[in-house]
Amino acid sequence: MKYEILTAVFYRHTFSPGPGYEGISVSVPAHTAKRMSQHSLLIKPVRDGFLLLHNTNARDVLLKEKIRLVFDLALKDALFYNYTQLSAGNIAGSFFRFNNEQERASADSLHKEAFVNEEDFRPLSDLSEKYFVKPFGQITLLLDEQLLSSYYIRFPARATRWCYFLMAEDLKALSHPAILGTNGNGYFDAPVTVMLPDNTKAPVLISKAPVPLGGTSMHAFQLVNYTDAAAGRYKVIIPSLPSPDVSRVSNAGAALYEQGNNYSEIFLY
């Protein structure tokens, strides 16, 4: 029996530097496995998704039957919610539901909008069976004549206002510090002094607008010290600043933060 790809599902995340997102795995519930066996279907997990394989000789008959297959998704990345733009309240009591039947912003998406959002969450009571460990999500694929060769689940990275704290004594001593893009443009406000939880003071420079988080340095910023601000002359102190560490959660500059904004703190020593 010869098999070929019937369709495929791939995961994408704007936080990830590569083409695919590897933080999700797929499994096949028993009822889906039974239906797949009845229709000579196989699943092949790949690094950033899975392939659905079918018997080459039975494609047209299969699509005319219009069967639905349900697949469970598990989350492998414990930091996922730290860097993903979601405003869901009860994550523990919800799961994502994806399908290829609803009206969508993009035909190849398994969700309504361009990126996954809170509207794709469903309460656990919507699950048709009980789970010992709740699934991260479920995909329902309708196999009919409109089936595409591939589908995508796309997650957006969280955008935060980046805060650089000058912690080292030589950095605190800079007369006119500033953070610029490597193109020379200023994306950060002038430094302000904040009282830290240990009762010491440090200058902090906060981005004027939210900056998307990224797995690698998607945004190139540098710390400079102006020698002649009027003439735009400066000395580069740190040519490439680190991005926020999504595994670290802190709130050292809380006194400065505006309600409704998310902040990421980076400490320079």
Secondary structure per residue as TSV (DSSP state, phi and psi in degrees):
chain	resnum	aa	ss	phi	psi
A	1	M	-	360.0	130.1
A	2	K	-	-99.2	134.7
A	3	Y	E	-117.0	148.7
A	4	E	E	-142.8	171.0
A	5	I	E	-74.7	124.3
A	6	L	E	-86.3	-48.9
A	7	T	E	-157.7	174.2
A	8	A	E	-146.5	153.8
A	9	V	E	-125.5	130.9
A	10	F	E	-126.0	147.9
A	11	Y	E	-104.4	138.0
A	12	R	E	-133.1	148.4
A	13	H	E	-147.2	128.2
A	14	T	T	-68.3	-13.1
A	15	F	T	-72.3	-30.8
A	16	S	S	-81.0	133.8
A	17	P	S	-71.7	-27.6
A	18	G	S	-86.4	-178.1
A	19	P	S	-72.5	-25.0
A	20	G	S	-127.0	159.8
A	21	Y	-	-106.8	127.8
A	22	E	-	-104.8	11.2
A	23	G	S	-87.7	8.9
A	24	I	E	-127.7	142.2
A	25	S	E	-124.0	157.5
A	26	V	E	-116.5	147.3
A	27	S	E	-138.1	161.6
A	28	V	-	-112.5	114.8
A	29	P	-	-61.8	158.5
A	30	A	H	-58.4	-41.7
A	31	H	H	-67.3	-33.0
A	32	T	H	-72.3	-41.1
A	33	A	H	-58.6	-38.3
A	34	K	H	-65.1	-44.9
A	35	R	H	-66.1	-38.3
A	36	M	H	-64.1	-40.5
A	37	S	H	-63.4	-39.6
A	38	Q	H	-65.1	-27.7
A	39	H	T	-112.0	17.7
A	40	S	T	54.9	49.0
A	41	L	E	-109.8	145.7
A	42	L	E	-130.8	151.1
A	43	I	E	-113.9	139.9
A	44	K	E	-129.6	102.8
A	45	P	E	-64.3	141.2
A	46	V	E	-124.4	176.5
A	47	R	T	-53.5	-41.4
A	48	D	T	-126.2	33.5
A	49	G	E	161.5	-148.7
A	50	F	E	-155.1	156.5
A	51	L	E	-109.7	140.9
A	52	L	E	-107.9	117.7
A	53	L	E	-103.4	148.6
A	54	H	E	-138.2	162.2
A	55	N	E	-69.5	119.1
A	56	T	G	-52.1	-38.0
A	57	N	G	-78.7	-7.8
A	58	A	G	-117.4	14.1
A	59	R	H	-60.1	-52.6
A	60	D	H	-62.6	-41.7
A	61	V	H	-64.3	-42.2
A	62	L	H	-59.3	-48.9
A	63	L	H	-67.9	-28.2
A	64	K	H	-71.7	-23.1
A	65	E	H	-76.9	-19.8
A	66	K	-	53.6	55.1
A	67	I	E	-84.3	158.6
A	68	R	E	-116.6	137.1
A	69	L	E	-121.1	137.1
A	70	V	E	-112.0	130.9
A	71	F	E	-122.8	139.9
A	72	D	E	-93.9	141.7
A	73	L	E	-114.6	138.6
A	74	A	E	-118.8	144.7
A	75	L	E	-94.6	125.0
A	76	K	-	-97.7	-14.8
A	77	D	-	-103.2	110.4
A	78	A	T	-68.4	-17.6
A	79	L	T	-95.8	4.1
A	80	F	H	-49.0	-48.1
A	81	Y	H	-75.3	-13.8
A	82	N	H	-71.7	-30.0
A	83	Y	H	-120.7	7.5
A	84	T	B	-104.0	136.0
A	85	Q	-	-79.9	95.6
A	86	L	-	-142.9	146.0
A	87	S	-	-120.8	35.2
A	88	A	-	-74.9	142.1
A	89	G	S	-84.4	-61.3
A	90	N	-	-101.7	76.8
A	91	I	S	-64.0	-39.8
A	92	A	T	-64.0	-27.0
A	93	G	T	-104.9	19.2
A	94	S	E	-136.0	165.8
A	95	F	E	-145.7	159.6
A	96	F	E	-83.3	139.4
A	97	R	E	-121.2	124.2
A	98	F	E	-122.6	147.9
A	99	N	E	-159.2	167.8
A	100	N	S	-108.0	24.0
A	101	E	S	-109.9	-25.6
A	102	Q	S	-76.9	163.6
A	103	E	-	-70.0	131.9
A	104	R	-	-132.6	154.6
A	105	A	S	-64.7	-32.2
A	106	S	S	-129.5	131.6
A	107	A	T	-59.2	-29.5
A	108	D	T	-92.6	8.8
A	109	S	B	-91.6	152.4
A	110	L	S	-102.5	18.5
A	111	H	S	-141.5	162.4
A	112	K	S	-69.2	-47.9
A	113	E	S	-90.2	176.7
A	114	A	S	-61.4	-33.2
A	115	F	S	-127.7	156.0
A	116	V	-	-59.7	138.2
A	117	N	-	-143.0	-171.1
A	118	E	G	-60.6	-26.7
A	119	E	G	-67.3	-15.6
A	120	D	G	-87.3	-3.4
A	121	F	E	-79.4	145.3
A	122	R	E	-133.1	148.0
A	123	P	E	-68.1	153.3
A	124	L	G	-60.9	-22.0
A	125	S	G	-65.7	-15.6
A	126	D	G	-79.4	-11.0
A	127	L	-	-69.9	136.6
A	128	S	S	-77.6	-14.4
A	129	E	S	-142.8	164.3
A	130	K	-	-86.6	145.7
A	131	Y	-	-124.0	142.0
A	132	F	S	-70.0	-39.5
A	133	V	S	-122.6	121.8
A	134	K	-	-62.9	143.9
A	135	P	-	-73.7	149.4
A	136	F	S	-63.9	-37.7
A	137	G	E	-165.0	172.1
A	138	Q	E	-133.9	142.4
A	139	I	E	-115.0	128.5
A	140	T	E	-111.5	118.3
A	141	L	E	-107.8	123.2
A	142	L	E	-89.8	120.5
A	143	L	E	-96.2	98.3
A	144	D	S	-137.1	-170.2
A	145	E	T	-71.9	-12.0
A	146	Q	T	-93.4	6.2
A	147	L	-	-60.5	131.8
A	148	L	-	-88.6	164.4
A	149	S	S	-73.9	-20.7
A	150	S	-	-157.4	153.0
A	151	Y	E	-133.0	158.9
A	152	Y	E	-133.0	145.0
A	153	I	E	-115.8	116.5
A	154	R	E	-116.3	124.6
A	155	F	E	-108.1	142.2
A	156	P	-	-96.0	144.8
A	157	A	B	-76.5	147.0
A	158	R	-	-67.9	140.9
A	159	A	E	-108.0	128.8
A	160	T	E	-132.1	162.7
A	161	R	E	-86.8	118.9
A	162	W	E	-80.8	137.1
A	163	C	E	-123.7	115.7
A	164	Y	E	-101.5	119.5
A	165	F	E	-97.5	128.4
A	166	L	E	-90.2	101.1
A	167	M	-	-97.7	-35.6
A	168	A	S	-69.7	147.8
A	169	E	H	-62.2	-37.3
A	170	D	H	-69.1	-28.2
A	171	L	H	-76.4	-38.1
A	172	K	H	-63.6	-27.3
A	173	A	T	-82.7	-5.2
A	174	L	-	-61.2	136.4
A	175	S	S	-75.6	-41.4
A	176	H	S	-139.6	67.9
A	177	P	E	-72.5	151.1
A	178	A	E	-155.1	157.2
A	179	I	E	-115.9	124.3
A	180	L	E	-122.4	157.6
A	181	G	E	-72.1	158.9
A	182	T	T	-64.8	-11.8
A	183	N	T	-87.3	1.2
A	184	G	S	92.5	-6.1
A	185	N	-	-80.1	146.9
A	186	G	B	-95.6	119.7
A	187	Y	-	-111.3	0.5
A	188	F	B	-122.7	148.5
A	189	D	-	-72.1	165.8
A	190	A	-	-63.4	154.2
A	191	P	-	-66.6	144.9
A	192	V	E	-127.5	153.4
A	193	T	E	-93.3	134.2
A	194	V	E	-125.1	145.5
A	195	M	E	-85.9	122.1
A	196	L	-	-85.0	164.0
A	197	P	T	-56.3	-26.2
A	198	D	T	-89.1	12.9
A	199	N	S	70.4	17.8
A	200	T	-	-99.2	163.8
A	201	K	E	-111.7	149.8
A	202	A	E	-152.5	143.4
A	203	P	E	-73.3	143.6
A	204	V	E	-133.8	138.0
A	205	L	E	-115.1	125.5
A	206	I	E	-115.5	134.8
A	207	S	B	-62.6	144.7
A	208	K	S	-70.3	-26.8
A	209	A	S	-138.4	160.0
A	210	P	-	-61.1	142.5
A	211	V	E	-118.9	129.1
A	212	P	E	-61.6	139.9
A	213	L	-	-75.8	152.5
A	214	G	-	-149.1	148.2
A	215	G	S	-65.3	-27.7
A	216	T	S	-123.8	175.5
A	217	S	-	-72.1	89.1
A	218	M	-	-78.3	-19.8
A	219	H	S	-123.6	125.8
A	220	A	-	-101.4	108.7
A	221	F	E	-118.6	153.0
A	222	Q	E	-135.7	147.6
A	223	L	E	-92.5	127.8
A	224	V	E	-127.3	167.3
A	225	N	E	-129.6	118.9
A	226	Y	E	-71.2	127.7
A	227	T	E	-95.4	-26.8
A	228	D	E	-149.0	90.2
A	229	A	T	-62.8	-38.3
A	230	A	T	-62.4	-37.2
A	231	A	T	-91.0	-3.2
A	232	G	T	73.6	24.1
A	233	R	E	-95.5	136.0
A	234	Y	E	-150.3	163.9
A	235	K	E	-110.9	132.6
A	236	V	E	-77.7	124.1
A	237	I	E	-95.9	-49.4
A	238	I	E	-128.2	110.3
A	239	P	S	-70.9	-24.1
A	240	S	S	-141.8	108.9
A	241	L	-	-85.2	147.0
A	242	P	-	-71.7	154.4
A	243	S	-	-83.6	165.9
A	244	P	-	-61.4	144.2
A	245	D	-	-89.0	109.1
A	246	V	T	-69.3	-12.3
A	247	S	T	-84.6	-7.6
A	248	R	-	-109.8	124.7
A	249	V	-	-116.4	120.3
A	250	S	-	-144.0	164.0
A	251	N	-	-143.2	45.1
A	252	A	T	-66.6	-30.4
A	253	G	T	-102.1	27.6
A	254	A	G	-52.9	-33.3
A	255	A	G	-63.6	-21.4
A	256	L	G	-96.9	-12.3
A	257	Y	-	-82.7	141.8
A	258	E	-	-92.5	140.2
A	259	Q	T	-63.3	140.5
A	260	G	T	94.7	-6.5
A	261	N	-	-109.2	149.5
A	262	N	-	-102.3	143.0
A	263	Y	E	-126.8	146.8
A	264	S	E	-123.5	131.0
A	265	E	E	-105.9	132.8
A	266	I	E	-126.8	126.6
A	267	F	E	-105.9	124.1
A	268	L	E	-103.1	120.7
A	269	Y	-	-114.0	360.0
